[in-house]
Amino acid sequence: MSVDELNKIIAVKRMDLEECEQELNSRYYPSIVRVAMMNYIMNLQEQLEEYDNNPINL
């Protein structure tokens, strides 16, 4: 996988994180859906933090 491909994946994850956070805060969802969304948001945040701390230099 090239650096450009990885950067595109990271950009999509950042956009997804932003959209999920906005969606979670702007609409009503049953608690089980909110828990799942919060879990997904936390996973995205961890992945992005890991990438920010260990950028890939090819």
Rosetta blueprint (number, residue, H / E / L):
1 M L
2 S L
3 V H
4 D H
5 E H
6 L H
7 N H
8 K H
9 I H
10 I H
11 A H
12 V H
13 K H
14 R H
15 M H
16 D H
17 L H
18 E H
19 E H
20 C H
21 E H
22 Q H
23 E H
24 L H
25 N H
26 S H
27 R L
28 Y L
29 Y L
30 P L
31 S H
32 I H
33 V H
34 R H
35 V H
36 A H
37 M H
38 M H
39 N H
40 Y H
41 I H
42 M H
43 N H
44 L H
45 Q H
46 E H
47 Q H
48 L H
49 E H
50 E H
51 Y H
52 D H
53 N H
54 N L
55 P L
56 I L
57 N L
58 L L
